[in-house]
């Protein structure tokens, strides 16, 4: 989204309210050729991940005053189906594959090399990580100096770094775009099927009759094909390989496979990790991940036309544009509001329902829902303050690049030492 919608001063919008002026600017500067539904799906996936983390993550106040990570999924197993709705990484990778394929085609038409294209995409993804790492390191030093317990600082580190695995995987998949497009040319949308088979083989080795003889690292075999599945579908979608019949096949097939894995093979019901559980569907991805991704991808294809029509509403499109313009910033910082609200409103006041009390019952869940708008406002403030640090590095500012990289490396070392 960044770089596509320009925000220029326009006399025609002066004198109107700030929001309406922004809406008018976005609408006026959005190219007619832009696929607004793709941006809507990306925004939906981003917000789904955020709300999901805020609902299933809890920071419990300990006797030493520190905040420790817990989860309501440990005691509220009935909450697991919510993760089927809010875990939208499959949708995110679908949109990522679609956007990357089109971007690579445009880049090739300009005569740019594949390495140049990968480098530009890499820099766009790394800037937010560098800013979040460096600024958080400075914040941790200040918080430590004013007496915030070290246990709380460690919790901050874990929650900040936790989402970065996704960015690392996304960078890796982006680097494979050329090969995903080659697979699409040879096999069409069926290029995603071998990836599904690879994940099934990985799960069979991990959980089958010979699991005791299989080394623990074998699960890493699923890492690339498990997430590449939806990305490959996105590449095929961008090339016009997926029609309505294929969409229905993904919806029905994904739902059927999901049900069989849950009911027959007794896969864990939660799509996110549960503290203390023996198995996890997320790290590394189990077969349940591409099954859900297939369903989400099929639904996105079927609803594309309706979502495109909705995005013709200027106000709704402007809201989607805001999320897309700051998507990476939001993703990098979205765990921090939970820490700040729990630290300021919970740790300072003692056990506060929905914040720092143990997440063991429905009352905690209802209270947490009430705190979500507060966390949302804090996230808006945090993103507003930090997004400026992620502007593109100009060719005339090599020193800024060196300082940013040095600060990031120093911050990483600090994190490791603290943790």
Order of alpha helices (4+ residues) and beta strands (2+ residues): alpha-alpha-beta-beta-alpha-alpha-alpha-alpha-alpha-alpha-alpha-alpha-alpha-alpha-alpha-alpha-alpha-alpha-alpha
